């Protein structure tokens, strides 16, 4: 008899899925600084061009 469970029975959570899905706090801790820096750069460039056009 095969030791693997049949396909129609749930086998539980896949450990590989846990590596791909990270909690939001970890997401913002790793990428929030770069996103904030990017937004600040875009705002600074926008203000620079707006002041030159006036």
C-alpha distance matrix in Angstrom:
0.0 3.8 6.4 9.0 10.6 11.4 14.8 16.8 16.3 18.9 17.9 21.4 24.3 24.0 25.9 27.4 29.1 30.9 32.5 33.9 35.3 38.0 40.2 43.6 45.5 43.9 44.5 48.2 48.6 47.4 49.0 51.7 54.3 54.0 54.1 57.2 58.9 58.3 59.7 62.7 63.4 63.3 65.7 68.0 68.2 68.8 71.6 73.1 73.3 74.5 77.3 78.4 78.6 80.8
3.8 0.0 3.8 5.5 7.9 9.1 12.1 14.6 14.2 16.3 14.9 18.5 21.1 20.5 22.4 23.8 25.5 27.4 28.9 30.2 31.7 34.5 36.8 40.2 42.1 40.4 40.9 44.6 45.0 43.8 45.3 48.1 50.7 50.3 50.5 53.5 55.2 54.5 56.1 59.0 59.7 59.6 62.0 64.3 64.5 65.1 67.9 69.4 69.6 70.8 73.7 74.7 74.9 77.2
6.4 3.8 0.0 3.8 6.5 9.2 12.2 14.5 13.1 14.6 12.7 15.9 18.5 18.1 19.7 21.5 23.3 24.7 26.4 28.1 29.4 31.9 34.1 37.6 39.4 37.6 38.4 42.1 42.3 41.3 43.0 45.6 48.2 48.1 48.3 51.2 52.9 52.5 54.0 56.9 57.6 57.7 60.0 62.3 62.6 63.3 66.0 67.6 67.9 69.1 71.8 73.0 73.3 75.5
9.0 5.5 3.8 0.0 3.8 6.5 8.8 11.5 10.4 11.6 9.7 13.2 15.6 15.0 17.1 18.6 20.1 21.9 23.7 25.0 26.3 29.0 31.3 34.7 36.7 35.0 35.5 39.2 39.7 38.5 40.1 42.7 45.4 45.1 45.2 48.2 49.9 49.4 50.8 53.8 54.5 54.5 56.8 59.1 59.4 60.0 62.7 64.3 64.5 65.7 68.5 69.6 69.8 72.1
10.6 7.9 6.5 3.8 0.0 3.8 6.5 8.3 6.7 8.5 7.5 11.2 14.2 14.4 17.0 18.7 19.5 21.4 23.6 24.7 25.5 28.3 30.3 33.5 35.7 34.4 34.8 38.4 39.2 38.3 39.7 42.1 45.0 44.8 44.6 47.6 49.5 48.9 50.1 53.1 54.1 53.9 56.0 58.5 58.8 59.2 62.0 63.7 63.9 64.9 67.7 69.0 69.1 71.2
11.4 9.1 9.2 6.5 3.8 0.0 3.8 5.6 5.8 8.6 9.1 12.8 15.7 15.9 19.0 20.2 20.6 22.9 25.2 25.7 26.5 29.6 31.5 34.6 37.0 35.9 36.0 39.6 40.6 39.7 40.7 43.1 46.1 45.8 45.3 48.4 50.4 49.5 50.5 53.8 54.6 54.1 56.3 58.9 59.1 59.3 62.2 64.0 64.0 64.9 67.8 69.0 68.9 71.0
14.8 12.1 12.2 8.8 6.5 3.8 0.0 3.8 5.6 7.5 8.6 12.0 14.3 14.3 17.7 18.4 18.4 21.1 23.3 23.3 24.1 27.4 29.5 32.3 35.0 33.9 33.6 37.2 38.5 37.5 38.2 40.6 43.7 43.2 42.5 45.7 47.7 46.6 47.6 50.9 51.7 51.1 53.3 56.0 56.0 56.1 59.1 60.9 60.7 61.6 64.7 65.8 65.6 67.7
16.8 14.6 14.5 11.5 8.3 5.6 3.8 0.0 3.8 6.6 9.1 12.1 14.6 15.5 19.1 20.1 19.5 22.0 24.6 24.5 24.7 27.9 29.6 32.2 35.0 34.3 34.1 37.5 39.0 38.3 39.0 41.1 44.3 44.0 43.1 46.1 48.3 47.3 48.0 51.3 52.3 51.5 53.5 56.4 56.5 56.4 59.3 61.3 61.1 61.8 64.9 66.2 65.8 67.8
16.3 14.2 13.1 10.4 6.7 5.8 5.6 3.8 0.0 3.8 6.3 9.2 12.3 13.7 17.2 18.8 18.3 20.2 23.1 23.5 23.4 26.4 27.8 30.8 33.3 32.6 32.8 36.2 37.4 37.0 37.9 39.9 43.2 43.1 42.4 45.2 47.5 46.8 47.4 50.7 51.8 51.3 53.1 56.0 56.4 56.3 59.0 61.1 61.2 61.8 64.8 66.2 66.0 67.9
18.9 16.3 14.6 11.6 8.5 8.6 7.5 6.6 3.8 0.0 3.8 5.7 8.6 10.4 13.9 15.7 14.9 16.6 19.6 20.1 19.8 22.7 24.0 27.0 29.5 28.8 29.1 32.5 33.7 33.3 34.3 36.3 39.5 39.6 38.8 41.6 44.0 43.3 44.0 47.1 48.4 47.9 49.7 52.5 53.0 53.0 55.7 57.7 57.9 58.5 61.4 63.0 62.9 64.7
17.9 14.9 12.7 9.7 7.5 9.1 8.6 9.1 6.3 3.8 0.0 3.8 6.9 8.1 11.1 13.3 13.2 14.7 17.5 18.5 18.7 21.4 23.0 26.3 28.5 27.4 27.9 31.4 32.3 31.8 33.1 35.2 38.3 38.4 38.0 40.8 42.9 42.5 43.4 46.4 47.6 47.4 49.3 51.9 52.5 52.8 55.4 57.3 57.6 58.4 61.2 62.7 62.8 64.7
21.4 18.5 15.9 13.2 11.2 12.8 12.0 12.1 9.2 5.7 3.8 0.0 3.8 6.5 9.2 11.8 11.2 12.0 15.2 16.3 15.9 18.3 19.7 23.0 25.0 24.2 24.9 28.3 29.1 28.9 30.3 32.2 35.3 35.7 35.2 37.8 40.2 39.9 40.7 43.6 45.0 44.9 46.6 49.2 50.0 50.3 52.7 54.7 55.2 55.9 58.6 60.2 60.4 62.2
24.3 21.1 18.5 15.6 14.2 15.7 14.3 14.6 12.3 8.6 6.9 3.8 0.0 3.8 6.3 8.7 7.6 8.2 11.6 12.6 12.2 14.6 16.2 19.5 21.6 20.6 21.2 24.6 25.5 25.1 26.5 28.5 31.6 31.9 31.5 34.2 36.4 36.2 37.0 39.9 41.3 41.2 43.0 45.6 46.3 46.7 49.1 51.1 51.6 52.4 55.0 56.6 56.9 58.7
24.0 20.5 18.1 15.0 14.4 15.9 14.3 15.5 13.7 10.4 8.1 6.5 3.8 0.0 3.8 5.4 5.5 7.1 9.5 10.6 11.3 14.0 16.4 19.7 21.8 20.2 20.5 24.2 24.9 24.0 25.4 27.8 30.6 30.6 30.5 33.4 35.3 35.0 36.2 39.1 40.1 40.2 42.2 44.6 45.2 45.7 48.3 50.0 50.5 51.5 54.1 55.5 55.9 57.9
25.9 22.4 19.7 17.1 17.0 19.0 17.7 19.1 17.2 13.9 11.1 9.2 6.3 3.8 0.0 3.8 5.4 5.3 7.0 9.3 10.4 12.4 15.0 18.5 20.0 18.0 18.8 22.5 22.6 21.6 23.5 26.0 28.6 28.7 29.0 31.7 33.5 33.5 34.9 37.5 38.6 39.0 41.0 43.2 43.9 44.7 47.1 48.7 49.5 50.6 53.1 54.5 55.1 57.1
27.4 23.8 21.5 18.6 18.7 20.2 18.4 20.1 18.8 15.7 13.3 11.8 8.7 5.4 3.8 0.0 3.8 5.4 5.4 6.8 9.1 11.6 14.8 17.9 19.7 17.4 17.5 21.3 21.7 20.1 21.6 24.4 26.9 26.6 26.9 29.9 31.5 31.1 32.8 35.5 36.2 36.6 38.9 40.9 41.4 42.3 44.9 46.3 46.9 48.2 50.7 51.9 52.5 54.7
29.1 25.5 23.3 20.1 19.5 20.6 18.4 19.5 18.3 14.9 13.2 11.2 7.6 5.5 5.4 3.8 0.0 3.8 5.4 5.3 6.3 9.4 12.3 15.3 17.6 15.8 15.6 19.3 20.2 19.1 20.2 22.7 25.5 25.3 25.1 28.1 30.0 29.5 30.8 33.7 34.7 34.7 36.8 39.2 39.7 40.3 42.9 44.6 45.1 46.1 48.7 50.1 50.5 52.5
30.9 27.4 24.7 21.9 21.4 22.9 21.1 22.0 20.2 16.6 14.7 12.0 8.2 7.1 5.3 5.4 3.8 0.0 3.8 5.5 5.4 7.2 9.8 13.2 15.0 13.1 13.7 17.3 17.8 17.1 18.7 21.0 23.8 24.1 24.1 26.8 28.7 28.7 30.0 32.6 33.8 34.2 36.1 38.3 39.2 39.9 42.2 43.9 44.8 45.7 48.2 49.7 50.3 52.2
32.5 28.9 26.4 23.7 23.6 25.2 23.3 24.6 23.1 19.6 17.5 15.2 11.6 9.5 7.0 5.4 5.4 3.8 0.0 3.8 5.7 6.9 10.3 13.4 14.8 12.1 12.5 16.2 16.3 14.9 16.6 19.4 21.8 21.8 22.3 25.1 26.7 26.7 28.3 30.8 31.7 32.3 34.4 36.4 37.2 38.2 40.5 42.0 42.9 44.1 46.5 47.8 48.6 50.6
33.9 30.2 28.1 25.0 24.7 25.7 23.3 24.5 23.5 20.1 18.5 16.3 12.6 10.6 9.3 6.8 5.3 5.5 3.8 0.0 3.8 6.3 10.0 12.2 14.4 12.1 11.3 15.0 16.0 14.3 15.2 18.0 20.6 20.2 20.2 23.3 25.0 24.5 26.0 28.8 29.6 29.9 32.1 34.3 34.8 35.6 38.1 39.7 40.3 41.5 44.0 45.3 45.9 48.0
35.3 31.7 29.4 26.3 25.5 26.5 24.1 24.7 23.4 19.8 18.7 15.9 12.2 11.3 10.4 9.1 6.3 5.4 5.7 3.8 0.0 3.8 6.8 9.2 11.8 10.2 9.5 13.2 14.5 13.7 14.5 16.7 19.7 19.8 19.4 22.1 24.3 24.0 25.0 27.8 29.1 29.2 31.0 33.4 34.2 34.8 37.1 39.0 39.7 40.6 43.1 44.6 45.1 47.0
38.0 34.5 31.9 29.0 28.3 29.6 27.4 27.9 26.4 22.7 21.4 18.3 14.6 14.0 12.4 11.6 9.4 7.2 6.9 6.3 3.8 0.0 3.8 6.5 8.3 6.5 6.6 10.2 11.1 10.8 12.1 14.0 17.0 17.6 17.4 19.8 22.0 22.2 23.2 25.7 27.2 27.7 29.3 31.5 32.7 33.4 35.4 37.3 38.4 39.2 41.5 43.2 43.9 45.6
40.2 36.8 34.1 31.3 30.3 31.5 29.5 29.6 27.8 24.0 23.0 19.7 16.2 16.4 15.0 14.8 12.3 9.8 10.3 10.0 6.8 3.8 0.0 3.8 5.5 5.5 6.4 9.0 10.1 11.1 12.4 13.3 16.5 17.8 17.2 19.0 21.7 22.2 22.6 25.0 27.0 27.5 28.6 31.0 32.5 32.9 34.7 36.8 38.0 38.5 40.7 42.7 43.4 44.8
43.6 40.2 37.6 34.7 33.5 34.6 32.3 32.2 30.8 27.0 26.3 23.0 19.5 19.7 18.5 17.9 15.3 13.2 13.4 12.2 9.2 6.5 3.8 0.0 3.8 5.4 4.8 6.2 8.5 10.0 10.4 10.4 13.9 15.3 14.2 15.8 18.8 19.2 19.3 21.7 23.9 24.2 25.1 27.6 29.2 29.4 31.1 33.4 34.6 35.0 37.2 39.3 39.9 41.2
45.5 42.1 39.4 36.7 35.7 37.0 35.0 35.0 33.3 29.5 28.5 25.0 21.6 21.8 20.0 19.7 17.6 15.0 14.8 14.4 11.8 8.3 5.5 3.8 0.0 3.8 5.4 5.3 6.1 8.7 10.0 9.6 12.5 14.7 14.2 15.1 18.0 19.2 19.3 21.1 23.6 24.4 25.0 27.2 29.2 29.7 31.0 33.2 34.8 35.2 37.0 39.3 40.2 41.4
43.9 40.4 37.6 35.0 34.4 35.9 33.9 34.3 32.6 28.8 27.4 24.2 20.6 20.2 18.0 17.4 15.8 13.1 12.1 12.1 10.2 6.5 5.5 5.4 3.8 0.0 3.8 5.5 5.0 6.2 8.5 9.4 11.9 13.7 14.0 15.4 17.7 18.9 19.7 21.6 23.5 24.6 25.7 27.6 29.3 30.2 31.8 33.6 35.2 36.0 37.8 39.8 40.9 42.3
44.5 40.9 38.4 35.5 34.8 36.0 33.6 34.1 32.8 29.1 27.9 24.9 21.2 20.5 18.8 17.5 15.6 13.7 12.5 11.3 9.5 6.6 6.4 4.8 5.4 3.8 0.0 3.8 5.5 5.5 6.0 7.4 10.5 11.4 11.1 13.2 15.6 16.1 17.0 19.3 21.0 21.7 23.1 25.2 26.6 27.4 29.2 31.1 32.4 33.2 35.3 37.1 38.0 39.6
48.2 44.6 42.1 39.2 38.4 39.6 37.2 37.5 36.2 32.5 31.4 28.3 24.6 24.2 22.5 21.3 19.3 17.3 16.2 15.0 13.2 10.2 9.0 6.2 5.3 5.5 3.8 0.0 3.8 5.4 5.1 4.4 7.7 9.5 8.9 10.2 12.9 13.9 14.3 16.3 18.4 19.3 20.3 22.3 24.1 24.8 26.3 28.3 29.9 30.5 32.4 34.4 35.5 36.8
48.6 45.0 42.3 39.7 39.2 40.6 38.5 39.0 37.4 33.7 32.3 29.1 25.5 24.9 22.6 21.7 20.2 17.8 16.3 16.0 14.5 11.1 10.1 8.5 6.1 5.0 5.5 3.8 0.0 3.8 5.8 5.7 7.3 9.8 10.6 11.3 13.3 15.2 16.1 17.3 19.4 20.9 21.9 23.4 25.4 26.5 27.8 29.5 31.4 32.2 33.7 35.7 37.1 38.5
47.4 43.8 41.3 38.5 38.3 39.7 37.5 38.3 37.0 33.3 31.8 28.9 25.1 24.0 21.6 20.1 19.1 17.1 14.9 14.3 13.7 10.8 11.1 10.0 8.7 6.2 5.5 5.4 3.8 0.0 3.8 6.1 7.2 8.3 9.8 11.5 12.8 14.1 15.8 17.3 18.7 20.2 21.8 23.1 24.7 26.1 27.7 29.1 30.8 32.0 33.7 35.3 36.8 38.4
49.0 45.3 43.0 40.1 39.7 40.7 38.2 39.0 37.9 34.3 33.1 30.3 26.5 25.4 23.5 21.6 20.2 18.7 16.6 15.2 14.5 12.1 12.4 10.4 10.0 8.5 6.0 5.1 5.8 3.8 0.0 3.8 5.6 5.5 6.3 8.7 10.1 10.8 12.5 14.4 15.6 16.8 18.6 20.1 21.4 22.7 24.6 26.0 27.4 28.7 30.5 32.1 33.4 35.1
51.7 48.1 45.6 42.7 42.1 43.1 40.6 41.1 39.9 36.3 35.2 32.2 28.5 27.8 26.0 24.4 22.7 21.0 19.4 18.0 16.7 14.0 13.3 10.4 9.6 9.4 7.4 4.4 5.7 6.1 3.8 0.0 3.8 5.5 5.0 6.0 8.5 9.8 10.5 12.1 14.1 15.3 16.4 18.2 20.0 20.9 22.4 24.2 25.9 26.7 28.4 30.4 31.6 33.0
54.3 50.7 48.2 45.4 45.0 46.1 43.7 44.3 43.2 39.5 38.3 35.3 31.6 30.6 28.6 26.9 25.5 23.8 21.8 20.6 19.7 17.0 16.5 13.9 12.5 11.9 10.5 7.7 7.3 7.2 5.6 3.8 0.0 3.8 5.4 5.1 6.1 8.6 9.9 10.5 12.3 14.3 15.4 16.4 18.4 19.9 21.1 22.4 24.5 25.6 26.9 28.8 30.4 31.8
54.0 50.3 48.1 45.1 44.8 45.8 43.2 44.0 43.1 39.6 38.4 35.7 31.9 30.6 28.7 26.6 25.3 24.1 21.8 20.2 19.8 17.6 17.8 15.3 14.7 13.7 11.4 9.5 9.8 8.3 5.5 5.5 3.8 0.0 3.8 5.4 5.0 6.1 8.6 9.8 10.5 12.4 14.3 15.2 16.5 18.3 20.0 21.0 22.7 24.2 25.8 27.2 28.8 30.6
54.1 50.5 48.3 45.2 44.6 45.3 42.5 43.1 42.4 38.8 38.0 35.2 31.5 30.5 29.0 26.9 25.1 24.1 22.3 20.2 19.4 17.4 17.2 14.2 14.2 14.0 11.1 8.9 10.6 9.8 6.3 5.0 5.4 3.8 0.0 3.8 5.4 5.1 6.2 8.6 9.9 10.7 12.3 14.2 15.5 16.5 18.4 20.0 21.4 22.4 24.4 26.0 27.2 28.9
57.2 53.5 51.2 48.2 47.6 48.4 45.7 46.1 45.2 41.6 40.8 37.8 34.2 33.4 31.7 29.9 28.1 26.8 25.1 23.3 22.1 19.8 19.0 15.8 15.1 15.4 13.2 10.2 11.3 11.5 8.7 6.0 5.1 5.4 3.8 0.0 3.8 5.4 5.2 6.1 8.6 10.0 10.6 12.2 14.3 15.3 16.5 18.3 20.2 20.9 22.5 24.5 25.9 27.2
58.9 55.2 52.9 49.9 49.5 50.4 47.7 48.3 47.5 44.0 42.9 40.2 36.4 35.3 33.5 31.5 30.0 28.7 26.7 25.0 24.3 22.0 21.7 18.8 18.0 17.7 15.6 12.9 13.3 12.8 10.1 8.5 6.1 5.0 5.4 3.8 0.0 3.8 5.5 5.1 6.2 8.7 9.9 10.5 12.3 14.2 15.4 16.5 18.5 19.9 21.1 22.8 24.5 26.1
58.3 54.5 52.5 49.4 48.9 49.5 46.6 47.3 46.8 43.3 42.5 39.9 36.2 35.0 33.5 31.1 29.5 28.7 26.7 24.5 24.0 22.2 22.2 19.2 19.2 18.9 16.1 13.9 15.2 14.1 10.8 9.8 8.6 6.1 5.1 5.4 3.8 0.0 3.8 5.4 5.1 6.3 8.7 9.9 10.7 12.3 14.3 15.4 16.7 18.3 20.1 21.4 22.8 24.7
59.7 56.1 54.0 50.8 50.1 50.5 47.6 48.0 47.4 44.0 43.4 40.7 37.0 36.2 34.9 32.8 30.8 30.0 28.3 26.0 25.0 23.2 22.6 19.3 19.3 19.7 17.0 14.3 16.1 15.8 12.5 10.5 9.9 8.6 6.2 5.2 5.5 3.8 0.0 3.8 5.4 5.2 6.2 8.6 10.0 10.5 12.3 14.2 15.5 16.3 18.3 20.1 21.2 22.7
62.7 59.0 56.9 53.8 53.1 53.8 50.9 51.3 50.7 47.1 46.4 43.6 39.9 39.1 37.5 35.5 33.7 32.6 30.8 28.8 27.8 25.7 25.0 21.7 21.1 21.6 19.3 16.3 17.3 17.3 14.4 12.1 10.5 9.8 8.6 6.1 5.1 5.4 3.8 0.0 3.8 5.5 5.1 6.1 8.6 9.8 10.6 12.2 14.4 15.2 16.4 18.5 20.1 21.3
63.4 59.7 57.6 54.5 54.1 54.6 51.7 52.3 51.8 48.4 47.6 45.0 41.3 40.1 38.6 36.2 34.7 33.8 31.7 29.6 29.1 27.2 27.0 23.9 23.6 23.5 21.0 18.4 19.4 18.7 15.6 14.1 12.3 10.5 9.9 8.6 6.2 5.1 5.4 3.8 0.0 3.8 5.5 5.1 6.2 8.5 9.9 10.5 12.4 14.1 15.4 16.7 18.5 20.3
63.3 59.6 57.7 54.5 53.9 54.1 51.1 51.5 51.3 47.9 47.4 44.9 41.2 40.2 39.0 36.6 34.7 34.2 32.3 29.9 29.2 27.7 27.5 24.2 24.4 24.6 21.7 19.3 20.9 20.2 16.8 15.3 14.3 12.4 10.7 10.0 8.7 6.3 5.2 5.5 3.8 0.0 3.8 5.5 5.2 6.1 8.6 9.9 10.7 12.1 14.2 15.5 16.6 18.6
65.7 62.0 60.0 56.8 56.0 56.3 53.3 53.5 53.1 49.7 49.3 46.6 43.0 42.2 41.0 38.9 36.8 36.1 34.4 32.1 31.0 29.3 28.6 25.1 25.0 25.7 23.1 20.3 21.9 21.8 18.6 16.4 15.4 14.3 12.3 10.6 9.9 8.7 6.2 5.1 5.5 3.8 0.0 3.8 5.5 5.0 6.1 8.5 10.0 10.3 12.2 14.3 15.4 16.6
68.0 64.3 62.3 59.1 58.5 58.9 56.0 56.4 56.0 52.5 51.9 49.2 45.6 44.6 43.2 40.9 39.2 38.3 36.4 34.3 33.4 31.5 31.0 27.6 27.2 27.6 25.2 22.3 23.4 23.1 20.1 18.2 16.4 15.2 14.2 12.2 10.5 9.9 8.6 6.1 5.1 5.5 3.8 0.0 3.8 5.4 5.2 6.2 8.7 9.8 10.6 12.5 14.4 15.8
68.2 64.5 62.6 59.4 58.8 59.1 56.0 56.5 56.4 53.0 52.5 50.0 46.3 45.2 43.9 41.4 39.7 39.2 37.2 34.8 34.2 32.7 32.5 29.2 29.2 29.3 26.6 24.1 25.4 24.7 21.4 20.0 18.4 16.5 15.5 14.3 12.3 10.7 10.0 8.6 6.2 5.2 5.5 3.8 0.0 3.8 5.5 5.0 6.3 8.5 10.0 10.8 12.4 14.6
68.8 65.1 63.3 60.0 59.2 59.3 56.1 56.4 56.3 53.0 52.8 50.3 46.7 45.7 44.7 42.3 40.3 39.9 38.2 35.6 34.8 33.4 32.9 29.4 29.7 30.2 27.4 24.8 26.5 26.1 22.7 20.9 19.9 18.3 16.5 15.3 14.2 12.3 10.5 9.8 8.5 6.1 5.0 5.4 3.8 0.0 3.8 5.4 5.3 6.0 8.6 10.0 10.7 12.5
71.6 67.9 66.0 62.7 62.0 62.2 59.1 59.3 59.0 55.7 55.4 52.7 49.1 48.3 47.1 44.9 42.9 42.2 40.5 38.1 37.1 35.4 34.7 31.1 31.0 31.8 29.2 26.3 27.8 27.7 24.6 22.4 21.1 20.0 18.4 16.5 15.4 14.3 12.3 10.6 9.9 8.6 6.1 5.2 5.5 3.8 0.0 3.8 5.5 5.0 6.0 8.6 9.9 10.8
73.1 69.4 67.6 64.3 63.7 64.0 60.9 61.3 61.1 57.7 57.3 54.7 51.1 50.0 48.7 46.3 44.6 43.9 42.0 39.7 39.0 37.3 36.8 33.4 33.2 33.6 31.1 28.3 29.5 29.1 26.0 24.2 22.4 21.0 20.0 18.3 16.5 15.4 14.2 12.2 10.5 9.9 8.5 6.2 5.0 5.4 3.8 0.0 3.8 5.5 5.3 6.4 8.8 10.4
73.3 69.6 67.9 64.5 63.9 64.0 60.7 61.1 61.2 57.9 57.6 55.2 51.6 50.5 49.5 46.9 45.1 44.8 42.9 40.3 39.7 38.4 38.0 34.6 34.8 35.2 32.4 29.9 31.4 30.8 27.4 25.9 24.5 22.7 21.4 20.2 18.5 16.7 15.5 14.4 12.4 10.7 10.0 8.7 6.3 5.3 5.5 3.8 0.0 3.8 5.5 5.1 6.2 8.9
74.5 70.8 69.1 65.7 64.9 64.9 61.6 61.8 61.8 58.5 58.4 55.9 52.4 51.5 50.6 48.2 46.1 45.7 44.1 41.5 40.6 39.2 38.5 35.0 35.2 36.0 33.2 30.5 32.2 32.0 28.7 26.7 25.6 24.2 22.4 20.9 19.9 18.3 16.3 15.2 14.1 12.1 10.3 9.8 8.5 6.0 5.0 5.5 3.8 0.0 3.8 5.4 5.2 6.5
77.3 73.7 71.8 68.5 67.7 67.8 64.7 64.9 64.8 61.4 61.2 58.6 55.0 54.1 53.1 50.7 48.7 48.2 46.5 44.0 43.1 41.5 40.7 37.2 37.0 37.8 35.3 32.4 33.7 33.7 30.5 28.4 26.9 25.8 24.4 22.5 21.1 20.1 18.3 16.4 15.4 14.2 12.2 10.6 10.0 8.6 6.0 5.3 5.5 3.8 0.0 3.8 5.5 5.5
78.4 74.7 73.0 69.6 69.0 69.0 65.8 66.2 66.2 63.0 62.7 60.2 56.6 55.5 54.5 51.9 50.1 49.7 47.8 45.3 44.6 43.2 42.7 39.3 39.3 39.8 37.1 34.4 35.7 35.3 32.1 30.4 28.8 27.2 26.0 24.5 22.8 21.4 20.1 18.5 16.7 15.5 14.3 12.5 10.8 10.0 8.6 6.4 5.1 5.4 3.8 0.0 3.8 5.6
78.6 74.9 73.3 69.8 69.1 68.9 65.6 65.8 66.0 62.9 62.8 60.4 56.9 55.9 55.1 52.5 50.5 50.3 48.6 45.9 45.1 43.9 43.4 39.9 40.2 40.9 38.0 35.5 37.1 36.8 33.4 31.6 30.4 28.8 27.2 25.9 24.5 22.8 21.2 20.1 18.5 16.6 15.4 14.4 12.4 10.7 9.9 8.8 6.2 5.2 5.5 3.8 0.0 3.8
80.8 77.2 75.5 72.1 71.2 71.0 67.7 67.8 67.9 64.7 64.7 62.2 58.7 57.9 57.1 54.7 52.5 52.2 50.6 48.0 47.0 45.6 44.8 41.2 41.4 42.3 39.6 36.8 38.5 38.4 35.1 33.0 31.8 30.6 28.9 27.2 26.1 24.7 22.7 21.3 20.3 18.6 16.6 15.8 14.6 12.5 10.8 10.4 8.9 6.5 5.5 5.6 3.8 0.0
